[in-house]
Amino acid sequence: MTSNRAKSKADDESTEAASEAQPKEVEQQLCGKPHFLPALTHVTCTQPAPDPDLPPGTPDHQHQHLDGDALYIW
Ligand SMILES: [Zn+2]
């Protein structure tokens, strides 16, 4: 029965691994950069995060945050 138990243990492990492998969800990341003014650090950019593959030196996008009727752009 020893070999049988070993097989059953292997089955358990493969089932566990399969349940952890979930389909990767593509989640839209936000930029989240806070406003440059110290008084407005609660204002964070709601634009999509810049592509991390962009080469260094690529200028930032125009950060934006819509707070009610106020649109902050920096
Ligand atoms: Zn931004």
N, CA, C, O and the ligand as a Tripos MOL2 file, in Angstrom:
@<TRIPOS>MOLECULE
protein
  297   295    75     0     0
PROTEIN
NO_CHARGES

@<TRIPOS>ATOM
      1 N           0.8210   -1.2200    0.0000 N.3       1 MET1
      2 CA          0.0000    0.0000    0.0000 C.3       1 MET1
      3 C           0.8530    1.2670    0.0000 C.2       1 MET1
      4 O           0.3520    2.3760   -0.1870 O.2       1 MET1
      5 N           2.1530    1.0720    0.2150 N.am      2 THR2
      6 CA          2.9920    2.2590    0.3000 C.3       2 THR2
      7 C           3.0150    3.0320   -1.0200 C.2       2 THR2
      8 O           2.9380    4.2600   -1.0400 O.2       2 THR2
      9 N           3.1210    2.2850   -2.1190 N.am      3 SER3
     10 CA          3.1890    2.9600   -3.4120 C.3       3 SER3
     11 C           1.8620    3.6510   -3.7200 C.2       3 SER3
     12 O           1.8370    4.7130   -4.3420 O.2       3 SER3
     13 N           0.7590    3.0400   -3.2770 N.am      4 ASN4
     14 CA         -0.5490    3.6220   -3.5380 C.3       4 ASN4
     15 C          -0.6920    4.9690   -2.8140 C.2       4 ASN4
     16 O          -1.2360    5.9280   -3.3630 O.2       4 ASN4
     17 N          -0.1890    5.0210   -1.5650 N.am      5 ARG5
     18 CA         -0.3050    6.2630   -0.7980 C.3       5 ARG5
     19 C           0.5270    7.3760   -1.4560 C.2       5 ARG5
     20 O           0.1250    8.5390   -1.5080 O.2       5 ARG5
     21 N           1.6920    6.9730   -1.9480 N.am      6 ALA6
     22 CA          2.5550    7.9750   -2.5900 C.3       6 ALA6
     23 C           1.8560    8.5640   -3.8120 C.2       6 ALA6
     24 O           1.9540    9.7630   -4.0760 O.2       6 ALA6
     25 N           1.1640    7.7270   -4.5390 N.am      7 LYS7
     26 CA          0.4640    8.2250   -5.7380 C.3       7 LYS7
     27 C          -0.6300    9.2120   -5.3450 C.2       7 LYS7
     28 O          -0.8190   10.2490   -5.9830 O.2       7 LYS7
     29 N          -1.3470    8.8600   -4.2750 N.am      8 SER8
     30 CA         -2.4350    9.7250   -3.8490 C.3       8 SER8
     31 C          -1.8960   11.0760   -3.3780 C.2       8 SER8
     32 O          -2.5310   12.1090   -3.5910 O.2       8 SER8
     33 N          -0.7320   11.0660   -2.7430 N.am      9 LYS9
     34 CA         -0.1360   12.3180   -2.2870 C.3       9 LYS9
     35 C           0.2280   13.2000   -3.4860 C.2       9 LYS9
     36 O           0.0360   14.4160   -3.4620 O.2       9 LYS9
     37 N           0.7500   12.5690   -4.5160 N.am     10 ALA10
     38 CA          1.1180   13.3220   -5.7150 C.3      10 ALA10
     39 C          -0.1210   13.9390   -6.3490 C.2      10 ALA10
     40 O          -0.0740   15.0590   -6.8590 O.2      10 ALA10
     41 N          -1.2080   13.2180   -6.3150 N.am     11 ASP11
     42 CA         -2.4430   13.7490   -6.8850 C.3      11 ASP11
     43 C          -2.8970   14.9940   -6.1240 C.2      11 ASP11
     44 O          -3.3370   15.9780   -6.7180 O.2      11 ASP11
     45 N          -2.7800   14.9270   -4.7830 N.am     12 ASP12
     46 CA         -3.1840   16.0750   -3.9850 C.3      12 ASP12
     47 C          -2.3760   17.3120   -4.3540 C.2      12 ASP12
     48 O          -2.9130   18.4140   -4.4720 O.2      12 ASP12
     49 N          -1.0820   17.1100   -4.5330 N.am     13 GLU13
     50 CA         -0.2280   18.2630   -4.8200 C.3      13 GLU13
     51 C          -0.5660   18.8840   -6.1710 C.2      13 GLU13
     52 O          -0.5700   20.1070   -6.3180 O.2      13 GLU13
     53 N          -0.8480   18.0390   -7.1490 N.am     14 SER14
     54 CA         -1.1320   18.5890   -8.4840 C.3      14 SER14
     55 C          -2.4650   19.3340   -8.4680 C.2      14 SER14
     56 O          -2.6240   20.3370   -9.1650 O.2      14 SER14
     57 N          -3.4260   18.8450   -7.6720 N.am     15 THR15
     58 CA         -4.7150   19.5390   -7.5830 C.3      15 THR15
     59 C          -4.5300   20.9070   -6.9430 C.2      15 THR15
     60 O          -5.1370   21.8920   -7.3650 O.2      15 THR15
     61 N          -3.6790   20.9540   -5.9110 N.am     16 GLU16
     62 CA         -3.4430   22.2110   -5.2180 C.3      16 GLU16
     63 C          -2.8150   23.2380   -6.1650 C.2      16 GLU16
     64 O          -3.2160   24.4020   -6.1960 O.2      16 GLU16
     65 N          -1.8360   22.7870   -6.9230 N.am     17 ALA17
     66 CA         -1.1490   23.6900   -7.8440 C.3      17 ALA17
     67 C          -2.1180   24.2230   -8.8900 C.2      17 ALA17
     68 O          -2.0420   25.3880   -9.2780 O.2      17 ALA17
     69 N          -3.0250   23.3710   -9.3430 N.am     18 ALA18
     70 CA         -3.9550   23.7900  -10.3850 C.3      18 ALA18
     71 C          -4.9180   24.8570   -9.8570 C.2      18 ALA18
     72 O          -5.2800   25.7860  -10.5790 O.2      18 ALA18
     73 N          -5.3310   24.7160   -8.5860 N.am     19 SER19
     74 CA         -6.2830   25.6800   -8.0490 C.3      19 SER19
     75 C          -5.6420   27.0480   -7.8470 C.2      19 SER19
     76 O          -6.3310   28.0670   -7.8450 O.2      19 SER19
     77 N          -4.3060   27.0690   -7.6760 N.am     20 GLU20
     78 CA         -3.6340   28.3540   -7.4880 C.3      20 GLU20
     79 C          -3.4140   29.0750   -8.8110 C.2      20 GLU20
     80 O          -3.2910   30.2990   -8.8560 O.2      20 GLU20
     81 N          -3.3680   28.2990   -9.8820 N.am     21 ALA21
     82 CA         -3.1330   28.9130  -11.1940 C.3      21 ALA21
     83 C          -4.4310   29.5050  -11.7080 C.2      21 ALA21
     84 O          -5.2660   28.8040  -12.2810 O.2      21 ALA21
     85 N          -4.5910   30.7980  -11.4970 N.am     22 GLN22
     86 CA         -5.8050   31.4640  -11.9390 C.3      22 GLN22
     87 C          -5.5040   32.2820  -13.1850 C.2      22 GLN22
     88 O          -4.3770   32.7380  -13.3790 O.2      22 GLN22
     89 N          -6.4940   32.4630  -14.0130 N.am     23 PRO23
     90 CA         -6.2730   33.2670  -15.2230 C.3      23 PRO23
     91 C          -5.8150   34.6690  -14.8650 C.2      23 PRO23
     92 O          -6.3720   35.3110  -13.9750 O.2      23 PRO23
     93 N          -4.8080   35.1270  -15.5580 N.am     24 LYS24
     94 CA         -4.2400   36.4370  -15.2420 C.3      24 LYS24
     95 C          -5.2030   37.5260  -15.7080 C.2      24 LYS24
     96 O          -5.5640   37.5900  -16.8830 O.2      24 LYS24
     97 N          -5.6060   38.3660  -14.7850 N.am     25 GLU25
     98 CA         -6.5130   39.4510  -15.1440 C.3      25 GLU25
     99 C          -5.7130   40.6820  -15.5320 C.2      25 GLU25
    100 O          -4.7990   41.1010  -14.8210 O.2      25 GLU25
    101 N          -6.0620   41.2330  -16.6370 N.am     26 VAL26
    102 CA         -5.3910   42.4610  -17.0580 C.3      26 VAL26
    103 C          -6.0810   43.6240  -16.3600 C.2      26 VAL26
    104 O          -7.2070   43.9930  -16.6950 O.2      26 VAL26
    105 N          -5.3850   44.1900  -15.3890 N.am     27 GLU27
    106 CA         -5.9750   45.2690  -14.6020 C.3      27 GLU27
    107 C          -5.3690   46.5970  -15.0330 C.2      27 GLU27
    108 O          -4.1500   46.7200  -15.1570 O.2      27 GLU27
    109 N          -6.2080   47.5740  -15.2570 N.am     28 GLN28
    110 CA         -5.7080   48.8800  -15.6830 C.3      28 GLN28
    111 C          -5.0830   49.5890  -14.4900 C.2      28 GLN28
    112 O          -5.7640   49.9220  -13.5210 O.2      28 GLN28
    113 N          -3.7900   49.8100  -14.5790 N.am     29 GLN29
    114 CA         -3.0920   50.5010  -13.5060 C.3      29 GLN29
    115 C          -3.2230   52.0140  -13.7130 C.2      29 GLN29
    116 O          -3.1440   52.5160  -14.8340 O.2      29 GLN29
    117 N          -3.4250   52.7180  -12.6060 N.am     30 LEU30
    118 CA         -3.4840   54.1690  -12.6850 C.3      30 LEU30
    119 C          -2.1140   54.7520  -12.3630 C.2      30 LEU30
    120 O          -1.3150   54.1530  -11.6430 O.2      30 LEU30
    121 N          -1.8670   55.9220  -12.9090 N.am     31 CYS31
    122 CA         -0.5880   56.5940  -12.6770 C.3      31 CYS31
    123 C          -0.4210   56.8920  -11.1770 C.2      31 CYS31
    124 O           0.5770   56.5020  -10.5710 O.2      31 CYS31
    125 N          -1.4080   57.5890  -10.5850 N.am     32 GLY32
    126 CA         -1.3860   57.8160   -9.1410 C.3      32 GLY32
    127 C          -0.3680   58.8260   -8.6620 C.2      32 GLY32
    128 O          -0.1330   58.9450   -7.4590 O.2      32 GLY32
    129 N           0.2370   59.5500   -9.5740 N.am     33 LYS33
    130 CA          1.2450   60.5270   -9.1590 C.3      33 LYS33
    131 C           0.5800   61.6980   -8.4500 C.2      33 LYS33
    132 O          -0.3580   62.2890   -8.9850 O.2      33 LYS33
    133 N           1.0490   62.0410   -7.2560 N.am     34 PRO34
    134 CA          0.4400   63.1710   -6.5430 C.3      34 PRO34
    135 C           0.8000   64.4980   -7.1980 C.2      34 PRO34
    136 O           1.8300   64.6330   -7.8570 O.2      34 PRO34
    137 N          -0.0880   65.4760   -6.9930 N.am     35 HIS35
    138 CA          0.1380   66.8260   -7.5200 C.3      35 HIS35
    139 C           1.4310   67.3830   -6.9510 C.2      35 HIS35
    140 O           1.8060   67.0810   -5.8180 O.2      35 HIS35
    141 N           2.1060   68.1960   -7.7440 N.am     36 PHE36
    142 CA          3.4040   68.7210   -7.2920 C.3      36 PHE36
    143 C           3.2690   69.7710   -6.2020 C.2      36 PHE36
    144 O           4.2340   70.0450   -5.4880 O.2      36 PHE36
    145 N           2.0750   70.3700   -6.0600 N.am     37 LEU37
    146 CA          1.9070   71.3580   -5.0000 C.3      37 LEU37
    147 C           1.6990   70.6390   -3.6660 C.2      37 LEU37
    148 O           0.8610   69.7440   -3.5660 O.2      37 LEU37
    149 N           2.4620   71.0320   -2.6390 N.am     38 PRO38
    150 CA          2.3230   70.3690   -1.3280 C.3      38 PRO38
    151 C           0.8980   70.4150   -0.7900 C.2      38 PRO38
    152 O           0.4840   69.5000   -0.0780 O.2      38 PRO38
    153 N           0.1400   71.4560   -1.1130 N.am     39 ALA39
    154 CA         -1.2360   71.5780   -0.6260 C.3      39 ALA39
    155 C          -2.1900   70.6450   -1.3530 C.2      39 ALA39
    156 O          -3.3280   70.4510   -0.9240 O.2      39 ALA39
    157 N          -1.7260   70.0730   -2.4490 N.am     40 LEU40
    158 CA         -2.6120   69.2500   -3.2780 C.3      40 LEU40
    159 C          -2.0970   67.8130   -3.4200 C.2      40 LEU40
    160 O          -2.3660   67.1510   -4.4220 O.2      40 LEU40
    161 N          -1.3680   67.3430   -2.4290 N.am     41 THR41
    162 CA         -0.8100   65.9880   -2.5460 C.3      41 THR41
    163 C          -1.8900   64.9130   -2.4750 C.2      41 THR41
    164 O          -1.6450   63.7560   -2.8160 O.2      41 THR41
    165 N          -3.1100   65.3050   -2.0210 N.am     42 HIS42
    166 CA         -4.2070   64.3340   -2.0220 C.3      42 HIS42
    167 C          -4.7720   64.1540   -3.4210 C.2      42 HIS42
    168 O          -5.5310   63.2220   -3.6880 O.2      42 HIS42
    169 N          -4.3880   65.0650   -4.3090 N.am     43 VAL43
    170 CA         -4.8260   64.9840   -5.7000 C.3      43 VAL43
    171 C          -3.8460   64.0810   -6.4470 C.2      43 VAL43
    172 O          -2.6800   64.4320   -6.6290 O.2      43 VAL43
    173 N          -4.3270   62.9280   -6.8730 N.am     44 THR44
    174 CA         -3.4470   61.9990   -7.5810 C.3      44 THR44
    175 C          -3.9540   61.7680   -8.9970 C.2      44 THR44
    176 O          -5.1530   61.8380   -9.2710 O.2      44 THR44
    177 N          -3.0320   61.4970   -9.8670 N.am     45 CYS45
    178 CA         -3.3500   61.3620  -11.2880 C.3      45 CYS45
    179 C          -4.2080   60.1230  -11.5260 C.2      45 CYS45
    180 O          -3.8980   59.0300  -11.0530 O.2      45 CYS45
    181 N          -5.2900   60.3220  -12.2670 N.am     46 THR46
    182 CA         -6.1820   59.2060  -12.5930 C.3      46 THR46
    183 C          -6.0070   58.7490  -14.0320 C.2      46 THR46
    184 O          -6.8180   57.9810  -14.5490 O.2      46 THR46
    185 N          -4.9660   59.2130  -14.6650 N.am     47 GLN47
    186 CA         -4.6650   58.7470  -16.0130 C.3      47 GLN47
    187 C          -4.0720   57.3330  -15.9310 C.2      47 GLN47
    188 O          -3.5230   56.9490  -14.8980 O.2      47 GLN47
    189 N          -4.1820   56.5700  -17.0070 N.am     48 PRO48
    190 CA         -3.5500   55.2520  -17.0090 C.3      48 PRO48
    191 C          -2.0510   55.3690  -16.7700 C.2      48 PRO48
    192 O          -1.4080   56.3090  -17.2370 O.2      48 PRO48
    193 N          -1.5100   54.4200  -16.0480 N.am     49 ALA49
    194 CA         -0.0760   54.4520  -15.7550 C.3      49 ALA49
    195 C           0.7140   54.3810  -17.0540 C.2      49 ALA49
    196 O           0.3240   53.6890  -17.9950 O.2      49 ALA49
    197 N           1.8270   55.1040  -17.0940 N.am     50 PRO50
    198 CA          2.6550   55.0520  -18.3010 C.3      50 PRO50
    199 C           3.2280   53.6560  -18.5090 C.2      50 PRO50
    200 O           3.4580   52.9120  -17.5560 O.2      50 PRO50
    201 N           3.4490   53.3250  -19.7480 N.am     51 ASP51
    202 CA          3.9900   52.0210  -20.0990 C.3      51 ASP51
    203 C           5.4000   51.8720  -19.5220 C.2      51 ASP51
    204 O           6.2840   52.6690  -19.8370 O.2      51 ASP51
    205 N           5.6190   50.8520  -18.6740 N.am     52 PRO52
    206 CA          6.9500   50.6970  -18.0630 C.3      52 PRO52
    207 C           8.0310   50.3610  -19.0830 C.2      52 PRO52
    208 O           9.2220   50.4560  -18.7840 O.2      52 PRO52
    209 N           7.6250   49.9730  -20.2700 N.am     53 ASP53
    210 CA          8.6060   49.6210  -21.2980 C.3      53 ASP53
    211 C           9.1220   50.8340  -22.0640 C.2      53 ASP53
    212 O           9.9970   50.7130  -22.9210 O.2      53 ASP53
    213 N           8.5620   52.0220  -21.7420 N.am     54 LEU54
    214 CA          9.0030   53.2150  -22.4460 C.3      54 LEU54
    215 C          10.4760   53.4670  -22.1320 C.2      54 LEU54
    216 O          10.9240   53.2470  -21.0070 O.2      54 LEU54
    217 N          11.2090   53.9200  -23.1120 N.am     55 PRO55
    218 CA         12.6380   54.1790  -22.8830 C.3      55 PRO55
    219 C          12.8220   55.3240  -21.8910 C.2      55 PRO55
    220 O          11.9840   56.2240  -21.8210 O.2      55 PRO55
    221 N          13.9180   55.2960  -21.1220 N.am     56 PRO56
    222 CA         14.1730   56.3860  -20.1660 C.3      56 PRO56
    223 C          14.3010   57.7110  -20.8910 C.2      56 PRO56
    224 O          14.8430   57.7780  -21.9940 O.2      56 PRO56
    225 N          13.7980   58.7660  -20.2630 N.am     57 GLY57
    226 CA         13.8440   60.0810  -20.8890 C.3      57 GLY57
    227 C          12.5610   60.4350  -21.6040 C.2      57 GLY57
    228 O          12.3890   61.5650  -22.0600 O.2      57 GLY57
    229 N          11.6420   59.4540  -21.7070 N.am     58 THR58
    230 CA         10.3500   59.7420  -22.3130 C.3      58 THR58
    231 C           9.5840   60.6920  -21.3990 C.2      58 THR58
    232 O           9.4280   60.4070  -20.2120 O.2      58 THR58
    233 N           9.1010   61.8170  -21.9310 N.am     59 PRO59
    234 CA          8.3900   62.7740  -21.0780 C.3      59 PRO59
    235 C           7.1160   62.1670  -20.4900 C.2      59 PRO59
    236 O           6.4450   61.3530  -21.1230 O.2      59 PRO59
    237 N           6.8010   62.5880  -19.2590 N.am     60 ASP60
    238 CA          5.5780   62.1240  -18.6090 C.3      60 ASP60
    239 C           4.3610   62.5790  -19.4000 C.2      60 ASP60
    240 O           4.4030   63.5680  -20.1310 O.2      60 ASP60
    241 N           3.2900   61.8370  -19.2360 N.am     61 HIS61
    242 CA          2.0310   62.3160  -19.7930 C.3      61 HIS61
    243 C           1.5460   63.4970  -18.9490 C.2      61 HIS61
    244 O           2.1440   63.8230  -17.9240 O.2      61 HIS61
    245 N           0.4580   64.1340  -19.3870 N.am     62 GLN62
    246 CA         -0.1030   65.2400  -18.6270 C.3      62 GLN62
    247 C          -0.9820   64.6520  -17.5330 C.2      62 GLN62
    248 O          -2.0170   64.0480  -17.8130 O.2      62 GLN62
    249 N          -0.5590   64.8340  -16.2720 N.am     63 HIS63
    250 CA         -1.3110   64.2560  -15.1630 C.3      63 HIS63
    251 C          -2.6230   65.0030  -14.9760 C.2      63 HIS63
    252 O          -2.6800   66.2280  -15.0810 O.2      63 HIS63
    253 N          -3.6760   64.2420  -14.6960 N.am     64 GLN64
    254 CA         -5.0030   64.8440  -14.5390 C.3      64 GLN64
    255 C          -5.7210   64.2090  -13.3620 C.2      64 GLN64
    256 O          -5.5270   63.0360  -13.0420 O.2      64 GLN64
    257 N          -6.5630   65.0260  -12.7220 N.am     65 HIS65
    258 CA         -7.4210   64.5220  -11.6520 C.3      65 HIS65
    259 C          -8.6960   65.3530  -11.6480 C.2      65 HIS65
    260 O          -8.6520   66.5770  -11.5280 O.2      65 HIS65
    261 N          -9.8300   64.6750  -11.7800 N.am     66 LEU66
    262 CA        -11.1100   65.3820  -11.7790 C.3      66 LEU66
    263 C         -11.7220   65.2480  -10.3890 C.2      66 LEU66
    264 O         -12.0580   64.1500   -9.9440 O.2      66 LEU66
    265 N         -11.8610   66.3910   -9.7110 N.am     67 ASP67
    266 CA        -12.4100   66.4090   -8.3560 C.3      67 ASP67
    267 C         -13.7020   67.2160   -8.3990 C.2      67 ASP67
    268 O         -13.6770   68.4400   -8.2660 O.2      67 ASP67
    269 N         -14.8330   66.5350   -8.5850 N.am     68 GLY68
    270 CA        -16.0970   67.2430   -8.7270 C.3      68 GLY68
    271 C         -16.0660   68.0700   -9.9980 C.2      68 GLY68
    272 O         -15.9440   67.5240  -11.0950 O.2      68 GLY68
    273 N         -16.1770   69.3980   -9.8570 N.am     69 ASP69
    274 CA        -16.1320   70.2730  -11.0180 C.3      69 ASP69
    275 C         -14.7220   70.7490  -11.3200 C.2      69 ASP69
    276 O         -14.4740   71.3740  -12.3510 O.2      69 ASP69
    277 N         -13.8060   70.4500  -10.4190 N.am     70 ALA70
    278 CA        -12.4450   70.9570  -10.5860 C.3      70 ALA70
    279 C         -11.5930   69.9160  -11.2960 C.2      70 ALA70
    280 O         -11.4770   68.7730  -10.8540 O.2      70 ALA70
    281 N         -11.0050   70.3370  -12.3980 N.am     71 LEU71
    282 CA        -10.0880   69.4550  -13.1140 C.3      71 LEU71
    283 C          -8.6680   69.9550  -12.9050 C.2      71 LEU71
    284 O          -8.3070   71.0550  -13.3230 O.2      71 LEU71
    285 N          -7.8730   69.1180  -12.2480 N.am     72 TYR72
    286 CA         -6.4770   69.4920  -12.0200 C.3      72 TYR72
    287 C          -5.6370   68.8930  -13.1500 C.2      72 TYR72
    288 O          -5.7520   67.7100  -13.4700 O.2      72 TYR72
    289 N          -4.8070   69.7180  -13.7330 N.am     73 ILE73
    290 CA         -3.8740   69.2440  -14.7590 C.3      73 ILE73
    291 C          -2.5020   69.7610  -14.3870 C.2      73 ILE73
    292 O          -2.3290   70.9530  -14.1300 O.2      73 ILE73
    293 N          -1.5250   68.8700  -14.3560 N.am     74 TRP74
    294 CA         -0.1640   69.3270  -14.0550 C.3      74 TRP74
    295 C           0.8540   68.5220  -14.8270 C.2      74 TRP74
    296 O           2.0550   68.7630  -14.7030 O.2      74 TRP74
    297 ZN         -0.0710   60.7470  -14.4080 Zn       75 ZN75
@<TRIPOS>BOND
     1     1     2 1
     2     2     3 1
     3     3     4 2
     4     3     5 am
     5     5     6 1
     6     6     7 1
     7     7     8 2
     8     7     9 am
     9     9    10 1
    10    10    11 1
    11    11    12 2
    12    11    13 am
    13    13    14 1
    14    14    15 1
    15    15    16 2
    16    15    17 am
    17    17    18 1
    18    18    19 1
    19    19    20 2
    20    19    21 am
    21    21    22 1
    22    22    23 1
    23    23    24 2
    24    23    25 am
    25    25    26 1
    26    26    27 1
    27    27    28 2
    28    27    29 am
    29    29    30 1
    30    30    31 1
    31    31    32 2
    32    31    33 am
    33    33    34 1
    34    34    35 1
    35    35    36 2
    36    35    37 am
    37    37    38 1
    38    38    39 1
    39    39    40 2
    40    39    41 am
    41    41    42 1
    42    42    43 1
    43    43    44 2
    44    43    45 am
    45    45    46 1
    46    46    47 1
    47    47    48 2
    48    47    49 am
    49    49    50 1
    50    50    51 1
    51    51    52 2
    52    51    53 am
    53    53    54 1
    54    54    55 1
    55    55    56 2
    56    55    57 am
    57    57    58 1
    58    58    59 1
    59    59    60 2
    60    59    61 am
    61    61    62 1
    62    62    63 1
    63    63    64 2
    64    63    65 am
    65    65    66 1
    66    66    67 1
    67    67    68 2
    68    67    69 am
    69    69    70 1
    70    70    71 1
    71    71    72 2
    72    71    73 am
    73    73    74 1
    74    74    75 1
    75    75    76 2
    76    75    77 am
    77    77    78 1
    78    78    79 1
    79    79    80 2
    80    79    81 am
    81    81    82 1
    82    82    83 1
    83    83    84 2
    84    83    85 am
    85    85    86 1
    86    86    87 1
    87    87    88 2
    88    87    89 am
    89    89    90 1
    90    90    91 1
    91    91    92 2
    92    91    93 am
    93    93    94 1
    94    94    95 1
    95    95    96 2
    96    95    97 am
    97    97    98 1
    98    98    99 1
    99    99   100 2
   100    99   101 am
   101   101   102 1
   102   102   103 1
   103   103   104 2
   104   103   105 am
   105   105   106 1
   106   106   107 1
   107   107   108 2
   108   107   109 am
   109   109   110 1
   110   110   111 1
   111   111   112 2
   112   111   113 am
   113   113   114 1
   114   114   115 1
   115   115   116 2
   116   115   117 am
   117   117   118 1
   118   118   119 1
   119   119   120 2
   120   119   121 am
   121   121   122 1
   122   122   123 1
   123   123   124 2
   124   123   125 am
   125   125   126 1
   126   126   127 1
   127   127   128 2
   128   127   129 am
   129   129   130 1
   130   130   131 1
   131   131   132 2
   132   131   133 am
   133   133   134 1
   134   134   135 1
   135   135   136 2
   136   135   137 am
   137   137   138 1
   138   138   139 1
   139   139   140 2
   140   139   141 am
   141   141   142 1
   142   142   143 1
   143   143   144 2
   144   143   145 am
   145   145   146 1
   146   146   147 1
   147   147   148 2
   148   147   149 am
   149   149   150 1
   150   150   151 1
   151   151   152 2
   152   151   153 am
   153   153   154 1
   154   154   155 1
   155   155   156 2
   156   155   157 am
   157   157   158 1
   158   158   159 1
   159   159   160 2
   160   159   161 am
   161   161   162 1
   162   162   163 1
   163   163   164 2
   164   163   165 am
   165   165   166 1
   166   166   167 1
   167   167   168 2
   168   167   169 am
   169   169   170 1
   170   170   171 1
   171   171   172 2
   172   171   173 am
   173   173   174 1
   174   174   175 1
   175   175   176 2
   176   175   177 am
   177   177   178 1
   178   178   179 1
   179   179   180 2
   180   179   181 am
   181   181   182 1
   182   182   183 1
   183   183   184 2
   184   183   185 am
   185   185   186 1
   186   186   187 1
   187   187   188 2
   188   187   189 am
   189   189   190 1
   190   190   191 1
   191   191   192 2
   192   191   193 am
   193   193   194 1
   194   194   195 1
   195   195   196 2
   196   195   197 am
   197   197   198 1
   198   198   199 1
   199   199   200 2
   200   199   201 am
   201   201   202 1
   202   202   203 1
   203   203   204 2
   204   203   205 am
   205   205   206 1
   206   206   207 1
   207   207   208 2
   208   207   209 am
   209   209   210 1
   210   210   211 1
   211   211   212 2
   212   211   213 am
   213   213   214 1
   214   214   215 1
   215   215   216 2
   216   215   217 am
   217   217   218 1
   218   218   219 1
   219   219   220 2
   220   219   221 am
   221   221   222 1
   222   222   223 1
   223   223   224 2
   224   223   225 am
   225   225   226 1
   226   226   227 1
   227   227   228 2
   228   227   229 am
   229   229   230 1
   230   230   231 1
   231   231   232 2
   232   231   233 am
   233   233   234 1
   234   234   235 1
   235   235   236 2
   236   235   237 am
   237   237   238 1
   238   238   239 1
   239   239   240 2
   240   239   241 am
   241   241   242 1
   242   242   243 1
   243   243   244 2
   244   243   245 am
   245   245   246 1
   246   246   247 1
   247   247   248 2
   248   247   249 am
   249   249   250 1
   250   250   251 1
   251   251   252 2
   252   251   253 am
   253   253   254 1
   254   254   255 1
   255   255   256 2
   256   255   257 am
   257   257   258 1
   258   258   259 1
   259   259   260 2
   260   259   261 am
   261   261   262 1
   262   262   263 1
   263   263   264 2
   264   263   265 am
   265   265   266 1
   266   266   267 1
   267   267   268 2
   268   267   269 am
   269   269   270 1
   270   270   271 1
   271   271   272 2
   272   271   273 am
   273   273   274 1
   274   274   275 1
   275   275   276 2
   276   275   277 am
   277   277   278 1
   278   278   279 1
   279   279   280 2
   280   279   281 am
   281   281   282 1
   282   282   283 1
   283   283   284 2
   284   283   285 am
   285   285   286 1
   286   286   287 1
   287   287   288 2
   288   287   289 am
   289   289   290 1
   290   290   291 1
   291   291   292 2
   292   291   293 am
   293   293   294 1
   294   294   295 1
   295   295   296 2
@<TRIPOS>SUBSTRUCTURE
     1 MET1         2 RESIDUE 1 A MET
     2 THR2         6 RESIDUE 1 A THR
     3 SER3        10 RESIDUE 1 A SER
     4 ASN4        14 RESIDUE 1 A ASN
     5 ARG5        18 RESIDUE 1 A ARG
     6 ALA6        22 RESIDUE 1 A ALA
     7 LYS7        26 RESIDUE 1 A LYS
     8 SER8        30 RESIDUE 1 A SER
     9 LYS9        34 RESIDUE 1 A LYS
    10 ALA10       38 RESIDUE 1 A ALA
    11 ASP11       42 RESIDUE 1 A ASP
    12 ASP12       46 RESIDUE 1 A ASP
    13 GLU13       50 RESIDUE 1 A GLU
    14 SER14       54 RESIDUE 1 A SER
    15 THR15       58 RESIDUE 1 A THR
    16 GLU16       62 RESIDUE 1 A GLU
    17 ALA17       66 RESIDUE 1 A ALA
    18 ALA18       70 RESIDUE 1 A ALA
    19 SER19       74 RESIDUE 1 A SER
    20 GLU20       78 RESIDUE 1 A GLU
    21 ALA21       82 RESIDUE 1 A ALA
    22 GLN22       86 RESIDUE 1 A GLN
    23 PRO23       90 RESIDUE 1 A PRO
    24 LYS24       94 RESIDUE 1 A LYS
    25 GLU25       98 RESIDUE 1 A GLU
    26 VAL26      102 RESIDUE 1 A VAL
    27 GLU27      106 RESIDUE 1 A GLU
    28 GLN28      110 RESIDUE 1 A GLN
    29 GLN29      114 RESIDUE 1 A GLN
    30 LEU30      118 RESIDUE 1 A LEU
    31 CYS31      122 RESIDUE 1 A CYS
    32 GLY32      126 RESIDUE 1 A GLY
    33 LYS33      130 RESIDUE 1 A LYS
    34 PRO34      134 RESIDUE 1 A PRO
    35 HIS35      138 RESIDUE 1 A HIS
    36 PHE36      142 RESIDUE 1 A PHE
    37 LEU37      146 RESIDUE 1 A LEU
    38 PRO38      150 RESIDUE 1 A PRO
    39 ALA39      154 RESIDUE 1 A ALA
    40 LEU40      158 RESIDUE 1 A LEU
    41 THR41      162 RESIDUE 1 A THR
    42 HIS42      166 RESIDUE 1 A HIS
    43 VAL43      170 RESIDUE 1 A VAL
    44 THR44      174 RESIDUE 1 A THR
    45 CYS45      178 RESIDUE 1 A CYS
    46 THR46      182 RESIDUE 1 A THR
    47 GLN47      186 RESIDUE 1 A GLN
    48 PRO48      190 RESIDUE 1 A PRO
    49 ALA49      194 RESIDUE 1 A ALA
    50 PRO50      198 RESIDUE 1 A PRO
    51 ASP51      202 RESIDUE 1 A ASP
    52 PRO52      206 RESIDUE 1 A PRO
    53 ASP53      210 RESIDUE 1 A ASP
    54 LEU54      214 RESIDUE 1 A LEU
    55 PRO55      218 RESIDUE 1 A PRO
    56 PRO56      222 RESIDUE 1 A PRO
    57 GLY57      226 RESIDUE 1 A GLY
    58 THR58      230 RESIDUE 1 A THR
    59 PRO59      234 RESIDUE 1 A PRO
    60 ASP60      238 RESIDUE 1 A ASP
    61 HIS61      242 RESIDUE 1 A HIS
    62 GLN62      246 RESIDUE 1 A GLN
    63 HIS63      250 RESIDUE 1 A HIS
    64 GLN64      254 RESIDUE 1 A GLN
    65 HIS65      258 RESIDUE 1 A HIS
    66 LEU66      262 RESIDUE 1 A LEU
    67 ASP67      266 RESIDUE 1 A ASP
    68 GLY68      270 RESIDUE 1 A GLY
    69 ASP69      274 RESIDUE 1 A ASP
    70 ALA70      278 RESIDUE 1 A ALA
    71 LEU71      282 RESIDUE 1 A LEU
    72 TYR72      286 RESIDUE 1 A TYR
    73 ILE73      290 RESIDUE 1 A ILE
    74 TRP74      294 RESIDUE 1 A TRP
    75 ZN75       297 GROUP 0 **** ****
